[in-house]
Structures are given as structure tokens and as C-alpha cells.
Amino acid sequence: MSQAMPSHTGNAERLTLGVLISGVAALALSDFVSPLYWSLPAIAALLRWYIGARFSLSEMQASFIGWFGFLWVGLELILGRAWVVAFTDFLLILALAVIVETATPRNHLHRMLTGLFLMLAGAVLTDSVLYAIPLLALMWFTWRSAICLYGLQQPGGDLPIHPLSYDLRGTLVMLLIALFMFIALPRFDVQSKLQPTQPRKATTGFSDRVQLGDFARELDATVVLRAETTDDNVVKFQKQILGRYWRGVTLSQYSNHGWKQRPHKTVKIWTVTESISFSKSSNSGYAIAVFREASDHPYIFLPDGVTTIGNHDSQVKLDDLGQLSFNKAPARRLRLIMKLDALSNTPIFHPYKRYLSKQMPVPSESDTSTIPNDLKAWVNNTIPVNSTPRQSLNFLIRELQSWTYDLHAPIDPEHPLASFLKSKRGHCELYATTLALAARVLGMPSRVINGYYGGEWNDVGHFLVLREQHAHSWVEVWQDGQWQRMDPTPASRWQLSGVQFPAFDAVWESVKLSWYRYILEFQDSDREQLLEHLITWFKKVAPWVFFGLFIIFLSIQLYKKIRPITWFHRPQTKQQRIWDTWLKKHHIIRHPSMPLRCLPVPANIDAKMWHQLITSWEQQAYGISNRWSAAQLKCHLRALSSSHC
């Protein structure tokens, strides 16, 4: 039938729109897709959903939108847009075309195919755990749309949409098939093709140059990385992972308004195939898995006591500042395997010492030309008389730790340290800057380190979470031929948090870590390990499984002897039961697959009225006219039998 479906029936119309909206929603979760591209089909779909077929264009007019999308995406490719992203832009423009196209069986098929391709593109470009929601919605709408359009497992000629509860078995089968395909199919490295155009979340302050007052001033709950144990000893992991410093960027050249890196040289380079090792034994240390979020810098955060780093997919270099960084931008979701020594109270940091000469070079972090006079005066007026430089530095640390930690303390942009020394309140960057410059006044080379400290423990998933709010500045001072860490920030700093709903947040972060670990990071090695576990498990339970299946088979055979089983037959609708009851009264037995128009004309029934009734029934069943209720069907059958209604 070529006649379009009226808007007031709307079964296939809304179900196929649901398929398309699911695909658009999957791409809306991606950072690669501009909101302009996915918002237009989303708005058009909502208008079509509520207004119906009145909001439509002819097939010819809609095809112009598709051709415009083809030419536009060709221009995007010429201008350098990544081919996967450009193809996705074309799919979204095509989705807009099929949404506003006149509703025909061909249009409904176009919507289903376009929605499927959008979902496949979302699998490449979307890494959010929320992707699971549109994926399940697409499976559901596709199944229902197919039933509506093609009458799967429905008696010929009768195509009502059956209740949702009938789809549970089919949904379970689809989920099992999807799970099998996920485990069995190989992974394709498409993400690496997107690196040049990949948008990244800005991580304030982790750069080679920082304006004083810009770093770690907000209680931002955005997650930077998650760390979990690689074994089952959660208690030991919790004790070992909490309370560590995660070293990031080294800044040693100070101006009146901020810090920047001095020129540095590469000390060691590791290729992709090499494991980064800071110890003589590659097996030493406690193994953890670190999941790093997307960020805009190449640095690897080095936790205290790190001995080995593995699983890196890019060349890594180490410089004489103790910074570890990627040679090129890392993957959006990065999983590193690290090994750590037991947590100790030593303030010494020198994992790169083995790569330097035995005669340590004289550090250059001793410039005093830019130190404000206010700070020099404060140091000279605060330190005890006749104390050694080391004693004086320890005294200054205790003095600073007695001040007030305040993220909202005003900062004078012209004289930031002078205002801090006067108010005795500020954030960690001001404390670290003051101590680093004070050490130089006392004749000791020093530098500021930006990184993270501590973190929070997730009791639901049993892993460590580092957030932006855990960003921290501290100081390294050159003493006894090595760099020693010193932290003047008051302890009250770690009583502050920007997490609004801790219980909900713990559950949500656990879900996201599971998504990264078991979905996005599921690789060939994980597949082999899973298959090994399944084979081992099957060997243990196989006898019991076969015995249970044998008992179930015998039970079914015995039950068949007692009572016919109808479990695997789709329940009839009320209208179908009315038809079968009426036909039996007229001595006609219809097979469920036989259309009504193929039945003989019942005895004592006018043939013309019989064919008119069948035609009217098919029109309402296919949505061409208003759907009949059970009472209306009974009325028509009574009229057929008695020639009055």
C-alpha cells in the first residue's frame, strides 16, 4: 500500500522516530560533534513527534537537504576536518532530511538505517557511560518498529502492536547476542585517527607557565584520574594509596606575577615497547591501575614511591627537572599500570637520579633577582637570631602552617606576595611561592611543584579518586645533594570539598570506572583472560549443568503428557480471539499464518459484505483508518451475521 500513514495513528511514525532520536542522542554525548549538528535533527524530531505528518516535506524536497549535507561535508574534508567526524556530520544532516520527509514505508526504513549508523558512529566518538542509555533505547525502538512495519510473529492480515511485556524474551536474546559480539569481535583503533582534532578538557594550571593566583583556587569536583588495585587486597591498597603526592609540573623561574619553567634537557627516552623503570628490579613495588581523564597537557603524574610505569602507548621522556611527559598527545582515556613502593615519610624525590652522573650538577634554581623586598624583609624579621639556614627554613614552614587557608582571599595583582604576607591568608600556591623564595633568600636552591595530593577513597568501588580540587602546590629544596619536598600549606586545606552529594557521587564514579575498565579498555588480553575464566568455570560446573538440563528435559516431557504447553506460542490479542470464536461458530478453522482474505466465505454470509468487512479490517490493522476496539469488532461481526447492528 502506497498510502501514507495518517498522523493520528502514529505507531510506525513515532517508533521509527524513536530509533533516529536514539542515534542522535548517542552522538550528542560526544565532544567531537558540534551541538549545531545534533540539535537541528533533535528539534525536528520533537516537532514531528508532537505535530505529526503535517510537519513534513516531499521526498524530492527532503532529498535536497541530503545533497546539501553531502556537498557541505565534502567542503569540511577539504578544510581538514577528521574524516570520521565529517562522516558523522553528514549522518546528522541526513537524519534531519529523513525526519521531515513524508511518512512512507520507505521513509520509515530510512529512519531505522540512519539511526543504526548514528549509533555506530557514537560507539567510536562517545566514551561516556551514558552511551548505554541510547543504545538500549535504539534496540528497543528497532524491535518495536520492525513488529509494527512487518508484523513479526503476527497472524497474516492482523498487525496490532502487542503489549510491551511480550518483548521481554526478544530483548533478552538481543542483549545476549550483543554481549557475545562484544566479547568475540576484535577492537579497531579508530581513536588514534582522531588525535590531531581531539578536544580536551582544560586542566587549569598544569602548564609550563602559571600566573600567580591562577592555580588550585577552586573546589572543582571534576575527576582527573582514578586508581584501582590490580589484585583483591583492597585493605592493603587503601592504606598504600592514600596520602601520596602526585608530582606534575616543575616551575623554577619566578617573576613578580608568576612562575615558568627554566630550559631543561631530556635525560631518558622510553619507546612504546619499553617499560618505564626507576628501580633495579622491574618486579618491585605494589601494582595499581591508573585511569587518567582527558586533559590538555602531556605530563604523567608521578606518585610518591613509583618504581615502574607500563602500558603507555606513546614515547615517553624524562627531563632533568624530574618531569615525565609524553612525546605526543596521549589517548583520550589513558590506562597506565604503575608499581609503587610502600608509603614512607621520606621527603626526598629523585626517581631520575640513576640516569644522571654520579656527580650531581649544581642546580640553577637559585635566582634571587626577582624576589620582592617585602618578602626578604619578612624572612629576616621572622627567622630566629643565629639560626642555621636549615633551622630557619623549618621555622618558616611552621610559621606558614599556622596561618589561615582561604581560597577566596583577595590577591593584589600588582603585589600578590605583599598582600599575602600582610593578610596571612591565601591558597596553596601563595604558601608554596613564599617558601620557595624564602629558601632562596637563605641561600638554598628551590622550585615550586604543581601536582595533586591525597585524593578521596571511594567506598563503593574501592578505588582512589583524584579531582581538580586536590590540585596542590608544594616546594622542593636542594639539601644534602638532593631535592627534598617541603609543604608549608596549613592542614585545614584538606577539610574542604566541592562534592555536593558524596553518596551519589561514589556510586556514579564507580559506574564510570567500570565502563572505562570493562567496556572502553576491554582489549585482546582481557578477552583471553575472560575466556580462560569461563573455560575453568565450565569445567567445574559442566556435570551439574548437563544434569540440570536433563532434569528440565524430563520434566517438560512429563508435563506435555499431562497438559499441553503453550509457553512458546505468542498470546492472542482480544480481537484475534473474537475472530477465532466467530469463525469456529461458522465451522471454519483458521491457521494463525493464514490471512482472512484467503478464507472461504462462511455459509449463510453475504459474499459482498464479507469482503467489505475484510477490507475494512485490514485498513484499520495497517493504520490506514482508525483502529477498531473489541466492541466495534463484535458489532461488525454481529452485523455480518444478522444484517443489522
C-alpha positions in Angstrom: 0.0 0.0 0.0 1.5 3.3 -1.1 -0.8 5.5 1.0 0.9 7.4 3.8 0.2 6.7 7.4 -2.1 9.4 9.0 -0.7 11.3 11.9 -3.5 10.3 14.2 -2.5 6.6 14.1 1.2 7.2 14.5 2.6 3.8 15.6 5.3 3.4 13.0 5.8 7.2 12.8 6.8 7.5 16.5 8.6 4.2 16.8 10.9 5.0 13.9 11.4 8.5 15.2 12.5 6.8 18.4 15.2 4.9 16.6 16.5 8.0 15.0 16.4 10.1 18.2 18.4 7.3 20.0 21.2 7.6 17.4 21.2 11.4 17.7 21.4 11.2 21.5 24.4 8.9 21.3 26.3 11.5 19.3 25.1 14.4 21.5 27.2 12.8 24.3 30.4 13.2 22.2 32.8 16.1 22.5 33.7 15.7 18.8 30.2 16.6 17.5 29.2 20.2 17.4 25.8 20.9 19.2 24.7 22.7 16.0 24.7 19.4 14.1 22.8 17.3 16.6 20.4 20.0 17.9 18.8 20.5 14.5 17.6 16.9 14.0 16.7 16.7 17.7 14.4 19.7 17.4 12.9 18.5 14.1 12.2 15.1 15.6 10.4 16.6 18.6 8.3 18.7 16.3 7.5 15.7 14.1 6.7 13.7 17.2 4.1 16.2 18.5 2.8 17.8 15.3 2.8 14.6 13.2 2.8 14.2 9.4 1.7 17.8 8.9 5.3 18.8 9.7 6.8 17.2 6.5 8.4 17.8 3.1 8.0 15.7 0.0 10.7 13.1 -0.9 12.2 15.4 -3.5 12.4 18.4 -1.1 13.9 16.2 1.6 16.5 14.8 -0.8 17.8 18.4 -1.4 18.7 18.5 2.3 20.7 15.2 1.9 22.6 16.5 -1.1 23.4 19.8 0.7 24.8 17.7 3.5 27.0 15.7 1.1 28.4 18.9 -0.5 28.9 20.6 2.9 30.8 17.6 4.4 33.0 17.5 1.2 33.9 21.1 1.9 34.7 20.1 5.6 37.1 17.4 4.4 38.9 19.9 2.2 39.3 22.3 5.1 40.9 19.5 7.2 38.1 18.0 9.4 38.8 14.5 10.5 37.0 12.0 8.2 35.2 10.2 11.0 33.8 13.4 12.4 32.9 14.7 8.9 31.0 11.5 8.1 29.1 11.9 11.4 28.2 15.4 10.4 26.8 14.1 7.1 24.8 11.4 9.0 23.2 14.1 11.3 22.2 16.2 8.2 20.8 13.1 6.6 18.9 12.4 9.8 17.3 15.8 9.5 16.2 15.0 6.0 14.6 11.7 6.8 12.8 13.2 9.8 11.0 15.8 7.8 10.4 13.5 4.8 6.8 12.4 4.1 5.9 9.3 6.2 6.0 6.3 3.9 7.3 2.7 4.4 10.4 3.6 2.6 10.9 6.7 4.8 10.5 4.5 8.0 13.2 2.2 6.7 15.5 5.2 6.0 15.0 6.3 9.6 15.9 3.0 11.1 19.0 2.6 8.9 20.2 6.2 9.7 19.6 5.7 13.4 21.7 2.5 13.3 24.6 4.3 11.5 24.4 7.2 14.0 24.7 4.7 16.9 27.7 3.0 15.3 29.4 6.4 14.9 28.6 7.1 18.5 30.4 3.9 19.5 33.6 5.5 18.0 33.2 9.1 19.1 31.4 8.7 22.5 33.1 7.4 25.6 30.6 8.4 28.2 28.9 5.7 30.3 25.6 7.4 29.4 26.0 5.9 25.9 24.4 2.8 27.2 21.0 4.5 27.5 20.5 5.5 23.9 22.0 2.1 22.8 19.3 0.2 24.8 16.7 2.6 23.6 17.7 2.0 19.9 17.5 -1.8 20.4 14.0 -1.4 21.9 12.6 1.0 19.3 14.1 -1.0 16.4 12.4 -4.2 17.7 9.1 -2.5 18.1 9.3 -0.7 14.7 10.0 -4.0 13.0 7.0 -5.6 14.5 4.8 -2.6 13.6 6.1 -2.4 10.0 6.4 -6.1 9.1 4.2 -7.9 11.6 6.8 -10.3 13.1 5.1 -13.4 14.5 1.7 -11.9 13.9 -1.2 -13.7 12.0 -1.3 -12.5 8.4 -3.5 -9.5 7.9 -3.7 -8.7 11.7 -0.9 -6.4 12.8 -1.7 -4.8 16.1 1.1 -3.7 18.4 1.1 -6.2 21.2 1.8 -5.3 24.8 5.4 -4.5 25.8 5.6 -7.5 28.1 5.6 -9.8 25.1 9.0 -8.3 24.0 11.0 -9.4 27.1 12.2 -12.7 25.6 13.2 -11.0 22.4 15.1 -8.2 24.3 17.0 -10.8 26.3 18.0 -12.6 23.1 19.3 -9.3 21.6 21.2 -8.5 24.8 22.9 -11.9 24.8 23.8 -11.6 21.1 25.2 -8.1 21.7 27.3 -9.4 24.7 28.6 -12.3 22.5 29.6 -9.9 19.7 31.3 -7.5 22.2 33.4 -10.3 23.6 34.2 -12.0 20.3 34.7 -9.2 17.8 38.2 -7.6 17.5 38.8 -3.9 18.5 39.6 -1.3 15.9 42.0 1.6 16.8 39.9 4.4 15.4 40.6 6.8 18.3 44.2 7.2 17.3 42.9 8.7 14.0 41.2 11.5 15.9 44.2 12.7 18.0 45.0 15.8 15.9 41.5 17.2 16.2 40.6 15.8 19.6 39.1 18.3 22.1 40.5 18.0 25.6 39.2 19.1 29.0 41.3 22.1 30.2 43.2 21.4 33.4 43.9 24.8 34.8 47.5 25.4 36.0 49.2 22.3 34.6 51.3 24.2 32.1 54.9 25.5 31.6 53.8 29.0 32.8 51.4 29.9 35.6 50.2 33.3 36.7 50.4 33.7 40.4 46.9 33.2 41.9 45.5 31.1 39.0 46.3 27.6 40.3 44.2 25.5 42.6 41.8 28.2 43.7 38.5 26.4 43.1 36.9 23.3 44.7 36.3 21.8 41.3 34.9 18.2 41.7 35.9 17.2 38.2 37.8 13.9 38.2 41.4 13.9 37.0 42.2 10.2 37.5 41.1 7.1 39.2 43.5 4.4 40.6 42.5 0.9 41.5 44.4 -2.2 42.7 45.3 -5.0 40.3 44.7 -7.7 43.0 42.0 -8.4 45.6 43.7 -6.9 48.6 41.6 -3.8 48.9 42.5 -3.0 52.5 46.3 -3.0 51.7 45.6 -0.9 48.6 43.7 1.7 50.6 46.5 2.1 53.2 49.1 2.3 50.5 47.5 4.7 48.1 46.1 7.4 50.3 48.3 10.3 51.4 50.6 10.3 48.4 51.9 13.3 46.5 51.4 13.1 42.7 54.2 15.1 41.2 53.4 17.0 37.9 55.0 20.2 36.7 58.2 21.8 37.9 58.4 25.7 37.8 61.6 27.4 38.9 61.8 30.8 37.2 59.9 33.4 39.2 58.7 36.9 38.0 56.7 39.3 40.1 53.5 37.8 38.8 54.1 34.1 38.3 56.2 31.1 37.6 57.6 29.4 34.5 59.9 26.5 33.6 63.6 27.0 33.1 65.2 25.5 30.0 65.6 21.7 30.6 67.1 18.8 28.8 65.9 15.3 28.2 67.6 12.7 30.4 66.0 9.5 29.2 63.6 8.4 26.5 61.4 5.2 26.5 59.8 3.8 23.4 56.3 2.4 23.3 57.6 -1.2 23.8 59.7 -0.3 26.8 58.5 -0.3 30.4 59.5 2.8 32.4 61.5 1.7 35.3 63.0 3.7 38.2 64.4 0.7 40.1 66.9 -2.0 39.5 64.2 -4.7 39.8 61.3 -4.4 37.4 59.1 -6.6 39.6 59.5 -4.5 42.7 56.5 -2.5 44.1 52.8 -2.7 44.6 50.9 -2.8 41.2 48.0 -0.4 40.6 46.0 0.6 37.5 45.6 4.4 36.9 42.8 5.7 34.7 43.6 9.2 33.5 40.9 11.5 32.2 41.2 13.7 29.1 43.5 16.7 29.7 45.3 19.3 27.8 48.9 18.6 28.9 51.4 15.8 28.2 52.6 15.2 31.8 52.4 12.0 33.7 51.7 12.4 37.4 54.3 10.6 39.4 53.1 9.4 42.8 55.4 9.0 45.7 57.4 5.8 45.6 56.8 5.0 41.9 59.1 2.3 40.6 57.7 1.2 37.3 55.2 2.5 34.7 53.9 0.3 31.9 51.1 0.1 29.3 52.0 3.5 27.7 51.1 3.9 24.0 53.4 6.8 23.2 57.1 7.6 23.5 57.8 9.0 27.0 60.7 11.3 28.0 62.2 12.2 31.4 63.9 15.6 31.9 66.4 16.9 34.4 63.5 18.6 36.3 62.1 15.2 37.2 59.1 15.6 34.8 57.8 12.6 32.9 55.8 13.5 29.7 54.5 12.0 26.5 56.2 12.8 23.3 52.8 13.4 21.7 49.2 13.8 23.0 48.1 10.6 24.8 44.8 8.8 24.2 41.7 10.4 25.5 41.2 7.7 28.1 44.6 6.5 29.3 45.2 3.5 31.5 48.6 3.1 33.0 49.9 0.2 35.1 52.2 1.6 37.9 54.2 -0.1 40.7 54.7 1.7 43.9 56.9 1.1 46.9 55.4 1.1 50.4 54.4 4.6 51.5 57.1 6.2 53.7 57.6 9.6 55.3 60.7 10.4 53.3 60.5 13.9 51.7 63.1 13.0 49.1 62.2 12.8 45.4 64.8 11.6 43.0 63.5 8.8 40.7 65.6 10.1 37.9 68.9 10.1 39.9 70.1 6.8 38.4 70.1 8.5 34.9 72.3 11.4 36.0 76.0 11.3 36.5 77.3 10.4 40.0 78.5 14.0 40.4 75.1 15.8 40.7 75.1 19.1 38.8 74.7 22.3 40.7 71.0 23.3 40.4 70.2 26.6 38.7 67.0 27.3 40.8 68.7 29.9 43.0 67.8 33.2 41.2 67.2 36.0 43.8 66.9 38.9 41.4 63.1 38.8 41.2 62.4 38.3 44.9 60.3 41.2 46.3 61.9 43.3 49.0 58.8 42.8 51.1 59.4 39.0 51.2 63.2 39.5 52.0 62.2 41.8 54.9 59.6 39.3 56.2 62.2 36.4 56.2 64.9 38.5 58.0 62.3 39.7 60.6 60.8 36.2 61.2 63.7 33.8 61.5 65.4 33.3 64.9 68.6 35.0 65.5 71.8 33.0 65.0 69.9 30.0 63.4 71.3 28.0 60.6 69.6 28.2 57.1 68.0 24.8 57.6 66.7 25.7 61.1 65.4 29.0 59.7 63.6 27.2 56.8 61.9 24.8 59.2 60.9 27.7 61.4 59.3 29.5 58.4 57.4 26.3 57.4 55.9 26.1 60.9 55.0 29.8 60.8 53.3 29.5 57.4 51.3 26.4 58.5 49.9 28.4 61.4 48.3 30.9 59.0 44.7 30.6 57.6 44.0 28.7 54.4 41.5 30.7 52.3 40.6 30.1 48.7 38.7 33.4 48.5 41.4 35.7 49.9 41.8 38.8 47.8 45.0 38.9 45.7 46.6 42.2 44.7 47.6 41.7 41.1 50.4 44.2 41.4 51.8 43.0 44.7 50.4 39.5 45.3 53.0 38.3 47.9 53.0 41.6 49.8 49.2 41.4 50.3 49.5 37.7 51.3 52.2 38.4 53.9 50.0 41.2 55.3 46.7 39.3 55.5 48.3 35.9 56.4 45.6 34.1 54.4 45.5 32.6 51.0 45.7 29.3 48.9 48.4 26.7 48.4 50.2 28.5 45.5 50.8 31.5 47.7 52.2 29.4 50.5 54.5 27.5 48.2 55.7 30.6 46.4 56.5 32.3 49.7 58.5 29.3 51.0 60.4 28.7 47.7 61.5 32.3 47.6 62.4 32.3 51.3 64.6 29.3 50.7 66.5 31.3 48.1 66.9 34.2 50.4 68.5 31.7 52.8 70.9 30.6 50.1 69.2 27.3 49.1 68.1 26.5 45.5 64.3 25.8 45.4 61.4 25.4 43.0 57.6 25.1 43.0 55.9 21.8 42.1 52.3 21.7 40.8 50.5 18.4 41.1 48.0 16.6 43.3 47.9 15.5 46.9 45.9 12.9 48.8 42.6 12.2 47.0 39.5 10.6 48.3 38.6 6.9 48.8 35.6 5.5 47.0 33.9 3.0 49.4 31.6 1.7 46.7 34.1 0.8 44.0 37.2 0.6 46.3 39.5 2.9 44.4 41.2 6.3 44.7 39.7 9.4 43.1 41.8 12.5 42.3 39.8 15.6 41.5 40.7 19.1 40.4 40.1 20.2 44.0 43.0 18.0 45.0 45.4 20.1 42.8 48.2 21.3 45.1 51.5 23.3 45.1 54.5 22.5 47.2 58.2 23.1 47.3 61.4 21.2 46.5 64.5 22.5 48.2 68.1 21.4 47.4 69.6 19.9 50.5 72.4 17.3 51.1 72.9 16.9 47.3 69.2 16.0 46.5 65.8 17.6 46.2 63.7 17.4 49.3 59.9 18.1 49.4 58.6 20.6 51.8 54.9 21.6 52.2 54.0 24.8 54.1 50.2 24.7 53.4 48.0 24.5 56.5 46.3 21.1 57.1 42.9 22.8 57.1 43.2 22.8 53.3 42.2 19.1 53.1 38.9 19.6 55.1 37.4 21.4 52.1 35.5 19.7 49.3 33.3 20.7 46.4 31.4 17.4 46.2 27.7 18.1 46.8 26.2 14.6 47.1 29.0 12.2 48.3 26.9 9.1 48.4 25.5 9.5 44.9 28.9 10.6 43.6 30.6 7.5 44.9 28.1 5.3 43.1 28.3 7.3 39.8 32.1 7.3 39.8 32.1 3.5 40.4 29.8 3.1 37.4 32.1 5.2 35.2 35.2 3.3 36.3 33.5 0.0 35.4 32.6 1.5 32.0 36.2 2.5 31.3 37.7 -0.7 32.6 35.3 -3.3 31.2 33.9 -1.6 28.1 36.3 1.1 26.7 39.5 -0.7 27.8 38.4 -4.2 27.0 41.3 -5.5 24.8 42.5 -8.8 23.4 44.3 -9.6 26.6 41.1 -9.1 28.6 39.2 -11.3 26.1 41.8 -14.1 26.5 41.6 -13.8 30.3 37.8 -13.9 30.3 37.7 -17.0 28.1 40.2 -18.7 30.4 38.0 -18.0 33.4 34.9 -19.2 31.5 36.6 -22.4 30.5 37.8 -23.0 34.1 34.3 -22.3 35.4 32.6 -24.5 32.8 34.9 -27.4 33.7 33.8 -27.2 37.3 30.1 -26.8 36.7 29.6 -28.7 33.4 28.4 -32.0 35.1 25.8 -30.1 37.1 24.7 -28.1 34.1 24.1 -31.2 32.0 22.4 -32.9 34.9 20.1 -29.9 35.4 19.3 -29.7 31.7 18.5 -33.4 31.7 16.1 -33.0 34.6 14.4 -30.0 32.9 14.0 -32.0 29.7 12.4 -34.9 31.5 10.1 -32.5 33.4 8.9 -30.9 30.1 8.2 -34.3 28.5 6.2 -35.4 31.5 4.3 -32.1 31.6 3.4 -32.5 27.9 1.8 -35.8 28.7 -0.4 -34.2 31.4 -1.2 -30.8 29.9 -0.4 -29.2 26.5 2.3 -26.5 26.8 1.6 -23.1 25.3 4.7 -21.3 26.6 6.3 -20.7 23.2 3.1 -19.5 21.5 2.5 -15.8 21.4 -0.7 -15.0 23.3 -3.5 -13.9 21.1 -4.9 -10.4 21.3 -8.5 -9.9 22.3 -9.5 -9.1 18.6 -7.9 -12.3 17.4 -9.8 -14.4 20.0 -13.0 -12.8 18.9 -12.3 -13.6 15.2 -11.4 -17.3 16.0 -14.5 -17.7 18.1 -16.8 -16.3 15.4 -15.1 -18.4 12.7 -15.5 -21.6 14.7 -19.2 -20.9 15.1 -19.3 -20.9 11.3 -17.3 -24.1 11.1 -14.1 -22.5 9.8 -10.7 -23.3 11.5 -8.0 -20.7 10.6 -4.3 -21.3 10.9 -2.6 -18.3 12.6 -0.5 -17.6 9.5 -3.4 -17.6 7.1 -4.8 -14.1 6.1 -8.5 -13.6 6.5 -9.0 -12.8 2.8 -7.7 -16.3 2.0 -10.5 -18.0 3.9 -13.7 -19.2 2.1 -16.8 -17.2 2.5 -18.7 -18.6 5.6 -22.0 -20.3 5.0 -25.1 -18.2 5.0 -23.0 -15.0 4.8 -23.3 -12.5 2.0 -20.0 -12.6 0.0 -20.0 -8.9 -0.8 -20.4 -7.9 2.9 -17.8 -10.5 3.9 -15.2 -8.9 1.5 -16.1 -5.4 2.6 -15.5 -6.4 6.2 -12.1 -8.0 5.5 -11.0 -4.9 3.5 -12.1 -2.6 6.4 -10.3 -4.8 8.9 -7.0 -4.7 7.0 -7.2 -1.0 6.6 -7.5 -0.4 10.3 -4.9 -3.1 11.1 -2.4 -1.4 8.8 -3.1 2.1 10.2 -4.9 3.5 7.1 -8.1 4.0 9.2 -8.9 4.3 12.8 -8.2 1.2 14.9 -11.2 -0.8 16.0 -11.8 -1.7 19.6 -13.0 -5.2 20.6 -16.5 -3.8 21.0 -16.5 -2.4 17.5 -15.3 -5.7 16.0 -18.1 -7.6 17.8 -20.6 -5.1 16.4 -19.3 -5.5 12.8 -19.4 -9.3 13.1 -23.0 -9.3 14.5 -24.0 -7.1 11.6 -22.5 -9.6 9.2 -24.3 -12.4 10.9 -27.7 -10.8 11.3 -27.6 -8.0 8.7 -28.2 -5.3 11.5 -26.1 -3.5 14.2 
